Amino acid sequence: MTTPIPTRFNDAEVARIDWLVSQGIAENRSAVIRRAVERLEDAVRRERIGEAVATSYRLRPQSTDDDALAAANALAMTTTEPW
């Protein structure tokens, strides 16, 4: 099911949407807008994940013990691979 959402765009915005359609980015204006919403949602989600990771490092900075553990894990993973 789809739900129509009335909205207004100025001439420049419509021209940009139409250009995207003409470039084959999407088949029509609605598809361009749907794709833009998907990309915005993905960008917001990734930004929040990045902020959470940065916050956790600020609260608990990486130590030399962490470095040693990461190196040991990397070595264990690579030695078990059937290269």
C-alpha positions, 0 to 999 in steps of 0.5 A: 500500500502507498500513501500519497503525501502532498508536498510542494517543490520550488522550480529549482527543486523540480528541475533537480528532480527531473534531471535525476530522472533524465539521468536514469537515477529513478524512473519517475519523480516519486521514485527519486523522492523515495530514493532520497528518503531511503538515503537520508534515513541511511545517512542519519542511521550511520551518523548516529552509529558513528556518534555512539562509537565516538562517545564510547571511545571518549568514555573508555579510551583504547588502551595498549591492552586493547591493542594487544587483544586486537592483534591477537584476534587478528592473528587468530582469524588469519591463521584459521583461514584456509587461504 
